[in-house]
């Protein structure tokens, strides 16, 4: 993810430099080598995004205490001093994956709100916000797809388990029918033997019925 941000920032820097060259086209080598002027009252682009990129790199790599500290610092700054820069920093902290404070849904909302007023962002900030918003949206799509696949797998697993249980119940039912039939046959034979023995006992030793 970081390399995409760096590429985006590098592209913007190149475009800015080319734009400056075009504007100063025939003014000589000094004009060509001069950096494009910065708007009055705005920080330099490189100085703006460097701390943001460093934060987004360090957040997933720090220990839990350090992660919580960095995240809380960005959140407090956005809430207590809600400048565009602080809001952007907090939105990017939410957008950064790999740690407990990551919240792509909240990041998507806040980045969208910031980009709804693009004039409040420097070009490099706007580009970074766009890149992150696209990645957050892609992550949310993948998460939804993964959830759907897990649900389908659970459903299929449950269905397979139900079919297995039904097969086992059917087999046990067939076995019970066989056992019941065998028991009925055994009982009939026992009753027949008992009847014969009773008849023999009733006849007595002489072969006649006992009076």
PyMOL commands that set and color helices and strands:
alter all, ss='L'
color gray80, all
select helices_A, chain A and resi 2-23+29-33+45-59+64-80+84-95+104-115+118-120+123-203
alter helices_A, ss='H'
color red, helices_A
deselect
rebuild
show_as cartoon
